[in-house]
Amino acid sequence: MGRSGGNRYLVLGLGEGLAADLALPPDQDELIAYGPLLSDNGDTWLGTAALLRAPNPDTARAALPPDRYADIEVHDWEFGRRR
């Protein structure tokens, strides 16, 4: 189940066009999962999803660079579901 304690967040970077941030971010200590969001047929990049531990939503949001996405959403998250 991973480390206990701390705040966990689902961060969604929504975009269109060329894929951004396909490589893992350099700071991976608190990273739980990371990867692209693809269309149903898998041909079109729609954004990036990251699950991570962070002290607050603003720190979690900083995991994805804002200049590469049309919008970045941050949601409280726990194993098994969003909160």
Contacts in CASP RR format, 6 or more apart in sequence:
PFRMAT RR
TARGET T0000
AUTHOR 0000-0000-0000
METHOD contacts of the structure
MODEL  1
MGRSGGNRYLVLGLGEGLAADLALPPDQDELIAYGPLLSDNGDTWLGTAA
LLRAPNPDTARAALPPDRYADIEVHDWEFGRRR
1 79 0 8 1.000
2 32 0 8 1.000
2 79 0 8 1.000
3 53 0 8 1.000
5 53 0 8 1.000
6 53 0 8 1.000
6 55 0 8 1.000
7 53 0 8 1.000
7 54 0 8 1.000
7 55 0 8 1.000
7 56 0 8 1.000
7 60 0 8 1.000
7 76 0 8 1.000
8 32 0 8 1.000
8 51 0 8 1.000
8 52 0 8 1.000
8 53 0 8 1.000
8 54 0 8 1.000
8 76 0 8 1.000
8 77 0 8 1.000
8 78 0 8 1.000
8 79 0 8 1.000
9 51 0 8 1.000
9 52 0 8 1.000
9 53 0 8 1.000
9 54 0 8 1.000
9 57 0 8 1.000
9 60 0 8 1.000
9 74 0 8 1.000
9 75 0 8 1.000
9 76 0 8 1.000
9 77 0 8 1.000
10 49 0 8 1.000
10 50 0 8 1.000
10 51 0 8 1.000
10 74 0 8 1.000
10 75 0 8 1.000
10 76 0 8 1.000
10 77 0 8 1.000
10 82 0 8 1.000
11 49 0 8 1.000
11 50 0 8 1.000
11 51 0 8 1.000
11 52 0 8 1.000
11 60 0 8 1.000
11 61 0 8 1.000
11 63 0 8 1.000
11 64 0 8 1.000
11 72 0 8 1.000
11 73 0 8 1.000
11 74 0 8 1.000
11 75 0 8 1.000
12 37 0 8 1.000
12 47 0 8 1.000
12 48 0 8 1.000
12 49 0 8 1.000
12 72 0 8 1.000
12 73 0 8 1.000
12 74 0 8 1.000
12 75 0 8 1.000
13 37 0 8 1.000
13 47 0 8 1.000
13 48 0 8 1.000
13 49 0 8 1.000
13 64 0 8 1.000
13 69 0 8 1.000
13 71 0 8 1.000
13 72 0 8 1.000
13 73 0 8 1.000
14 37 0 8 1.000
14 46 0 8 1.000
14 47 0 8 1.000
14 69 0 8 1.000
14 70 0 8 1.000
14 71 0 8 1.000
14 72 0 8 1.000
14 73 0 8 1.000
15 45 0 8 1.000
15 46 0 8 1.000
15 47 0 8 1.000
15 69 0 8 1.000
15 70 0 8 1.000
15 71 0 8 1.000
16 45 0 8 1.000
16 46 0 8 1.000
16 70 0 8 1.000
17 45 0 8 1.000
18 45 0 8 1.000
19 36 0 8 1.000
19 45 0 8 1.000
19 47 0 8 1.000
20 45 0 8 1.000
20 47 0 8 1.000
20 48 0 8 1.000
20 65 0 8 1.000
20 68 0 8 1.000
20 69 0 8 1.000
21 48 0 8 1.000
21 64 0 8 1.000
21 65 0 8 1.000
21 68 0 8 1.000
22 35 0 8 1.000
22 36 0 8 1.000
24 31 0 8 1.000
24 34 0 8 1.000
25 31 0 8 1.000
25 34 0 8 1.000
25 50 0 8 1.000
25 63 0 8 1.000
30 52 0 8 1.000
30 53 0 8 1.000
30 54 0 8 1.000
31 50 0 8 1.000
31 51 0 8 1.000
31 52 0 8 1.000
31 63 0 8 1.000
32 51 0 8 1.000
32 52 0 8 1.000
32 53 0 8 1.000
33 49 0 8 1.000
33 50 0 8 1.000
33 51 0 8 1.000
34 48 0 8 1.000
34 49 0 8 1.000
34 50 0 8 1.000
34 51 0 8 1.000
34 52 0 8 1.000
35 48 0 8 1.000
35 49 0 8 1.000
35 50 0 8 1.000
36 45 0 8 1.000
36 46 0 8 1.000
36 47 0 8 1.000
36 48 0 8 1.000
36 49 0 8 1.000
37 45 0 8 1.000
37 46 0 8 1.000
37 47 0 8 1.000
37 48 0 8 1.000
37 49 0 8 1.000
38 44 0 8 1.000
38 45 0 8 1.000
38 46 0 8 1.000
39 45 0 8 1.000
39 46 0 8 1.000
47 69 0 8 1.000
48 64 0 8 1.000
48 69 0 8 1.000
50 60 0 8 1.000
50 63 0 8 1.000
50 64 0 8 1.000
51 77 0 8 1.000
52 60 0 8 1.000
52 63 0 8 1.000
54 60 0 8 1.000
54 63 0 8 1.000
57 74 0 8 1.000
60 74 0 8 1.000
61 72 0 8 1.000
61 74 0 8 1.000
64 72 0 8 1.000
66 72 0 8 1.000
75 82 0 8 1.000
75 83 0 8 1.000
76 82 0 8 1.000
76 83 0 8 1.000
77 83 0 8 1.000
END
